[in-house]
Amino acid sequence: MTFPKVVVFINSLIPLALLLWDIYGQRVGPNPLEFATRTTGMLTLIFLCLTLAVTPLRKIFGINYLVKFRRMLGLFAFFYGSLHLLTYVWFDRLFDLFGVAADVVQRPFILLGMTALLLMVPLAITSTNEMVKRLGGKRWAMLHRLVYVAAIAGVVHFWMLVKSDTSLPLTFAFIVFFLLGYRLLLKYAPNPPTNTGPSLFPRD
């Protein structure tokens, strides 16, 4: 792993370290579970947005080296999404899978959250160069378009969860739809640039 990737890797873990430190120091308010669940959920959306922002930043500002970090950012989005699910299943439901299934059926925002994470599973599994070769470039690129469905489902999940102040979910929604709109512009513009695949976990 190169030094810049080590820097990105360490900085991507800092939010988790700060969260654990705050929980240890009891600085998370009266409901630590809710704080941990919402923090990991927001980190998932942040890393999704960072991953999707790589191509626009590269195309607009010519920062081509950013593509080297896109796979890692995408995997961290999946990592924090998995932690988000784990905090709910472990600390909220105490691994009561029947209770989780009932929540999924009865509470649409949980269904959307589960859908977003499940859509990210095949993207994480196929993130390696070997899987790209096995699937073929076109099929692999089509599969990784699921990232936008996952991102939209995640944003709606967050919006439905918030009861009063919806400024943060709307901010994430604006970012995701802006990045999606940019991709569509590249696709349907008269002379779109090349290499505009929407992969979440691309080859380096």
C-alpha positions as CSV (number, residue, x, y, z in Angstrom):
1,M,0.0,0.0,0.0
2,T,1.4,3.4,-1.0
3,F,1.9,6.2,1.5
4,P,-1.1,8.3,0.3
5,K,-3.3,5.3,0.6
6,V,-2.1,4.7,4.1
7,V,-2.9,8.3,5.0
8,V,-6.5,7.9,3.5
9,F,-6.9,4.6,5.3
10,I,-5.9,6.0,8.7
11,N,-8.0,9.1,8.3
12,S,-11.0,6.9,7.3
13,L,-10.7,5.1,10.6
14,I,-10.4,8.3,12.7
15,P,-14.2,8.9,12.9
16,L,-14.6,5.4,14.3
17,A,-11.9,6.0,16.8
18,L,-13.5,9.2,17.9
19,L,-16.9,7.6,18.2
20,L,-15.5,4.8,20.4
21,W,-13.6,7.4,22.5
22,D,-16.7,9.4,23.1
23,I,-18.7,6.3,24.0
24,Y,-15.9,5.3,26.5
25,G,-15.9,8.8,28.0
26,Q,-19.7,8.9,28.1
27,R,-19.9,12.0,25.9
28,V,-22.7,10.7,23.6
29,G,-25.8,12.1,25.4
30,P,-28.5,10.2,27.2
31,N,-28.9,7.6,24.4
32,P,-25.6,6.1,23.4
33,L,-27.2,3.5,21.1
34,E,-29.0,6.2,19.1
35,F,-25.9,8.3,18.8
36,A,-23.8,5.3,17.6
37,T,-26.4,4.2,15.1
38,R,-26.9,7.6,13.6
39,T,-23.2,8.3,13.5
40,T,-22.3,5.2,11.7
41,G,-25.3,5.8,9.3
42,M,-24.1,9.3,8.5
43,L,-20.5,8.0,8.0
44,T,-21.9,5.5,5.5
45,L,-23.5,8.3,3.5
46,I,-20.4,10.5,3.8
47,F,-18.2,7.8,2.3
48,L,-20.7,7.0,-0.4
49,C,-20.7,10.7,-1.4
50,L,-16.9,10.9,-1.3
51,T,-16.7,7.8,-3.5
52,L,-19.2,9.2,-6.0
53,A,-17.5,12.6,-6.0
54,V,-14.2,11.2,-7.3
55,T,-15.1,11.2,-11.0
56,P,-16.6,14.8,-11.0
57,L,-13.6,16.1,-9.2
58,R,-11.3,14.3,-11.6
59,K,-13.1,15.5,-14.7
60,I,-13.8,19.1,-13.6
61,F,-10.5,19.9,-11.9
62,G,-8.2,17.3,-13.5
63,I,-7.2,15.7,-10.2
64,N,-6.6,12.3,-11.8
65,Y,-4.8,10.7,-8.9
66,L,-8.0,10.7,-6.8
67,V,-9.1,7.6,-8.7
68,K,-6.5,5.6,-6.8
69,F,-8.5,6.1,-3.6
70,R,-12.0,5.4,-4.9
71,R,-12.0,1.7,-4.2
72,M,-10.9,2.3,-0.6
73,L,-13.5,5.0,0.0
74,G,-16.2,2.7,-1.4
75,L,-15.1,-0.2,0.9
76,F,-15.2,2.1,3.9
77,A,-18.7,3.1,2.9
78,F,-19.6,-0.6,3.1
79,F,-17.7,-1.0,6.3
80,Y,-19.5,1.8,8.1
81,G,-22.8,0.6,6.7
82,S,-22.1,-2.8,8.2
83,L,-21.3,-1.2,11.5
84,H,-24.6,0.7,11.3
85,L,-26.5,-2.6,10.8
86,L,-24.5,-4.3,13.6
87,T,-25.3,-1.6,16.2
88,Y,-29.0,-2.1,15.4
89,V,-29.0,-5.9,15.4
90,W,-26.7,-6.3,18.4
91,F,-27.5,-3.5,20.8
92,D,-31.1,-2.7,19.8
93,R,-32.4,-6.1,19.0
94,L,-29.8,-8.3,20.8
95,F,-29.5,-10.5,17.8
96,D,-33.3,-11.3,17.8
97,L,-33.5,-12.0,14.1
98,F,-37.3,-12.5,14.2
99,G,-37.6,-9.0,15.8
100,V,-35.3,-7.7,13.0
101,A,-37.5,-9.3,10.3
102,A,-40.6,-7.9,12.0
103,D,-39.1,-4.4,12.0
104,V,-38.2,-4.7,8.3
105,V,-41.8,-5.6,7.4
106,Q,-43.4,-3.0,9.7
107,R,-41.0,-0.1,9.4
108,P,-40.4,1.1,5.8
109,F,-37.3,3.2,6.8
110,I,-35.6,0.0,8.1
111,L,-36.5,-1.8,4.9
112,L,-34.8,0.9,2.8
113,G,-31.7,0.9,5.0
114,M,-31.4,-2.9,4.7
115,T,-31.9,-2.6,0.9
116,A,-29.2,0.0,0.6
117,L,-26.7,-2.2,2.5
118,L,-27.7,-5.4,0.6
119,L,-27.1,-3.6,-2.7
120,M,-23.6,-2.7,-1.6
121,V,-22.7,-6.3,-0.8
122,P,-22.2,-7.4,-4.5
123,L,-20.3,-4.2,-5.1
124,A,-17.9,-5.0,-2.3
125,I,-17.5,-8.6,-3.4
126,T,-16.7,-7.7,-7.0
127,S,-14.3,-4.9,-6.1
128,T,-11.1,-6.8,-6.9
129,N,-9.3,-6.8,-10.2
130,E,-9.8,-10.5,-10.5
131,M,-13.6,-10.2,-10.3
132,V,-13.6,-7.4,-12.9
133,K,-11.8,-9.8,-15.3
134,R,-14.2,-12.7,-14.4
135,L,-17.3,-10.6,-15.0
136,G,-16.1,-8.6,-17.9
137,G,-15.9,-4.9,-18.1
138,K,-19.4,-4.2,-19.3
139,R,-21.2,-6.6,-16.9
140,W,-19.1,-5.3,-14.1
141,A,-19.9,-1.7,-14.9
142,M,-23.6,-2.4,-15.2
143,L,-23.6,-4.1,-11.8
144,H,-21.8,-1.2,-10.2
145,R,-24.6,1.2,-11.3
146,L,-26.4,-0.2,-8.3
147,V,-24.4,2.3,-6.2
148,Y,-26.9,5.0,-7.1
149,V,-29.9,2.9,-6.0
150,A,-28.1,2.2,-2.8
151,A,-27.2,5.9,-2.2
152,I,-30.8,7.0,-2.9
153,A,-32.2,4.3,-0.6
154,G,-29.8,5.4,2.1
155,V,-30.8,9.0,1.8
156,V,-34.5,8.2,1.9
157,H,-33.8,5.9,4.9
158,F,-32.1,8.8,6.7
159,W,-34.9,11.3,5.8
160,M,-37.6,8.9,7.1
161,L,-35.7,8.4,10.3
162,V,-35.4,12.1,11.2
163,K,-38.6,13.3,12.8
164,S,-38.0,17.1,12.9
165,D,-34.9,18.7,11.4
166,T,-34.5,17.3,7.9
167,S,-31.6,19.6,6.8
168,L,-29.0,16.9,6.9
169,P,-31.0,14.3,4.9
170,L,-31.8,17.0,2.4
171,T,-28.2,18.0,2.1
172,F,-27.2,14.4,1.4
173,A,-30.0,14.2,-1.1
174,F,-28.8,17.3,-2.9
175,I,-25.2,15.9,-3.1
176,V,-26.3,12.5,-4.4
177,F,-28.7,13.9,-7.0
178,F,-26.1,16.4,-8.1
179,L,-23.5,13.6,-8.6
180,L,-26.1,11.5,-10.4
181,G,-27.1,14.4,-12.6
182,Y,-23.4,14.9,-13.5
183,R,-23.1,11.3,-14.5
184,L,-26.2,11.6,-16.7
185,L,-24.8,14.8,-18.2
186,L,-21.6,13.0,-19.1
187,K,-23.6,10.1,-20.6
188,Y,-26.0,12.1,-22.7
189,A,-23.9,15.2,-23.6
190,P,-23.0,15.4,-27.3
191,N,-19.3,14.6,-26.7
192,P,-19.1,13.1,-23.3
193,P,-15.6,12.3,-21.9
194,T,-14.5,8.7,-21.6
195,N,-14.1,6.5,-18.5
196,T,-17.3,7.7,-16.8
197,G,-18.5,4.4,-15.3
198,P,-20.3,4.9,-12.0
199,S,-18.5,2.3,-10.1
200,L,-18.4,2.3,-6.3
201,F,-15.5,0.0,-6.0
202,P,-13.5,0.4,-9.2
203,R,-10.1,-0.9,-10.3
204,D,-7.2,1.4,-9.2
